[in-house]
């Protein structure tokens, strides 16, 4: 069957259409996405303003039309941290439902981490052993660890690249004092969770998902996306540590000139790099592999599992 997953994320609204059936690898058929940056549209009260809600409704309508055009049989719509943590989340969800008919399921941070972990486990297989999975979104950082398809530990922290940039790096290029303060904040937040994972033992394999990690790996020398899903891509901590001060000295426009960095994500790449560097350091990770599958694929895989059981 042709499935569609509609991901209302903190950076983008992304419709992914796949051809799938239980027991088979989902095959991408179509992708439609719009950079909405909901995480950066919150007002001082933490609410998504009227303009932001109007834009969200319009983009969801466009995504619905694209799903219909591509023959999607079953649409799985969900929202993550930007909607989840908005002070007017209920009103936003009601407006989307009333105006488009789409009932967005709001995932908790732990659910995000578990579904992303499932996708990474399926991609790398059982031979990967104990997996540690890191995912930096626009609004949050997810960390999950385990040996099965369900992680033994999963946490979500408010350390998304878009959120941190909007709240803590107002200047372009960023002021060095702001960069140092953000670095301290990120490391303090991540350090609080390390003990929960370290008691479970060292991972056999560390992987990362998300556009932030893919861009960081690309500027550090990993293969271009055009070379395909199945090319191994890694990010070494030493390379990342060398890049962080360079990114901190650049403007957003200068970062957008780097290989693989999109103009829409360039301004938040430094915050993402600080989070990635802190996670790799505090979890003693020298190198990690980039996983092409993430949350959207996890949602699809979970749906297929339920179909297979039915």
Secondary structure as GFF3:
##gff-version 3
##sequence-region A 1 310
A	DSSP	beta_strand	2	8	.	.	.	ID=ss1
A	DSSP	beta_strand	12	19	.	.	.	ID=ss2
A	DSSP	beta_strand	27	35	.	.	.	ID=ss3
A	DSSP	three_ten_helix	38	40	.	.	.	ID=ss4
A	DSSP	alpha_helix	50	69	.	.	.	ID=ss5
A	DSSP	beta_strand	74	79	.	.	.	ID=ss6
A	DSSP	alpha_helix	81	84	.	.	.	ID=ss7
A	DSSP	alpha_helix	89	100	.	.	.	ID=ss8
A	DSSP	beta_strand	105	106	.	.	.	ID=ss9
A	DSSP	alpha_helix	109	124	.	.	.	ID=ss10
A	DSSP	three_ten_helix	126	128	.	.	.	ID=ss11
A	DSSP	beta_strand	131	136	.	.	.	ID=ss12
A	DSSP	beta_strand	141	146	.	.	.	ID=ss13
A	DSSP	beta_strand	153	157	.	.	.	ID=ss14
A	DSSP	alpha_helix	161	168	.	.	.	ID=ss15
A	DSSP	alpha_helix	176	198	.	.	.	ID=ss16
A	DSSP	beta_strand	205	209	.	.	.	ID=ss17
A	DSSP	alpha_helix	211	219	.	.	.	ID=ss18
A	DSSP	three_ten_helix	225	227	.	.	.	ID=ss19
A	DSSP	beta_strand	234	236	.	.	.	ID=ss20
A	DSSP	alpha_helix	237	249	.	.	.	ID=ss21
A	DSSP	alpha_helix	252	255	.	.	.	ID=ss22
A	DSSP	alpha_helix	263	266	.	.	.	ID=ss23
A	DSSP	alpha_helix	269	282	.	.	.	ID=ss24
A	DSSP	beta_strand	287	290	.	.	.	ID=ss25
A	DSSP	alpha_helix	295	309	.	.	.	ID=ss26
###
